């Protein structure tokens, strides 16, 4: 996508229902997909309003209108529930600012799609787990997201990225990449390839359970990293789930599992010293406790029981995707050095191995909190 010009942004800003005079317009955040700006409007001598303006990435999200239908449906539902519970809907969910024509998005003269949200003040999102309390609060917030959307008809949502967590299909794609071996890399990564092939049952696990009706389809976030939670600066509580682009029908255990994969690892996602990589049982328990509490009894006993498998499946899937991309010539994930995707795959596989070693500990932790629901 072409770089956003000032003229393009000026056209877009005029096309949303903003109040006041624009006094500041700056790039914002650390996201890599959409182009995000923080706008400040002066409405009086004493009052200023901040809003987020985003150009949606059509390369990643090919159907932005459907994406916005998902977001407006989910945020309207959340707003209603928050009001019923006596909460503050201005801070506890995203609030879409409509375009001048009343739509939830604006298509500019360049063919790009934009959307805008009210800015949540006096709250921060953190890229890394600097304080375990933040990790716990993110768990409560993502659990609460499940609770508030438990009665939302998940099947009515659009798939914004087709087959995003279809691990069975990802396994087939991996096999095809090995077979084609278009970069002649397979010979040098036989141990990693075998690691994946030995765990076909992990790839098939949830798809098979779904087909048997053992786990329900739910509204899932699908990017449950710490930095997608706004944490209140005063109270330290997780108040709002943000970045709803990947909200789709899915499995609650996958949302739980992806948080563990990212947040309970003792090393960076691309750590080359595998001796540093493990799954912290302290952080696993902290997150499990918060997530189950946040869900408020809306998950089934079976879903809670499957949480260790959720962590393993999501970590395995991610490692498999990194290795697939490596075999295909690094065409999907951005790399910053030679063998970067291979390093990432090895880190994820080391985490899977560590989870397998700690399997009974993980199950005991979940059993403890499952018995309290």
Number of C-alpha atoms within 10 A of each C-alpha: 7 6 7 12 8 10 9 14 17 10 12 21 19 11 18 22 13 19 11 13 13 16 10 12 18 11 13 14 10 11 10 8 13 16 18 21 19 19 21 19 18 16 14 10 6 6 9 15 18 19 21 21 27 19 22 22 18 15 9 12 19 13 17 21 16 15 22 21 14 22 23 17 13 22 19 16 16 20 21 13 16 18 13 9 10 8 14 12 18 16 20 21 23 25 20 21 20 18 21 14 11 11 15 20 25 23 17 15 10 9 9 18 19 26 23 27 17 19 20 20 14 11 19 17 20 16 12 14 17 9 9 15 16 23 28 23 24 31 30 25 27 30 27 24 21 25 20 22 20 16 12 17 13 20 13 12 19 18 19 21 16 10 12 14 19 15 24 20 15 20 22 13 15 23 16 13 19 21 11 13 17 12 13 12 14 20 10 9 13 11 11 17 18 10 15 21 16 9 13 14 13 21 24 17 15 24 17 14 12 13 9 9 10 12 21 17 17 21 26 24 26 24 19 26 24 25 22 21 27 28 24 18 13 8 9 14 19 27 25 24 23 17 16 20 18 20 22 26 21 23 21 26 24 26 24 31 25 23 27 29 25 22 23 24 21 15 19 15 17 17 17 16 12 16 10 13 22 19 23 18 16 12 20 24 21 19 27 28 20 21 24 26 20 22 23 15 15 19 20 12 13 12 18 24 17 19 23 26 24 27 27 27 27 27 27 26 24 21 27 29 22 24 27 27 19 27 24 21 16 19 11 13 12 9 12 8 8 9 13 18 26 23 22 23 27 24 27 30 24 21 27 22 17 16 22 15 11 15 14 12 15 20 15 14 18 21 15 12 17 19 9 9 15
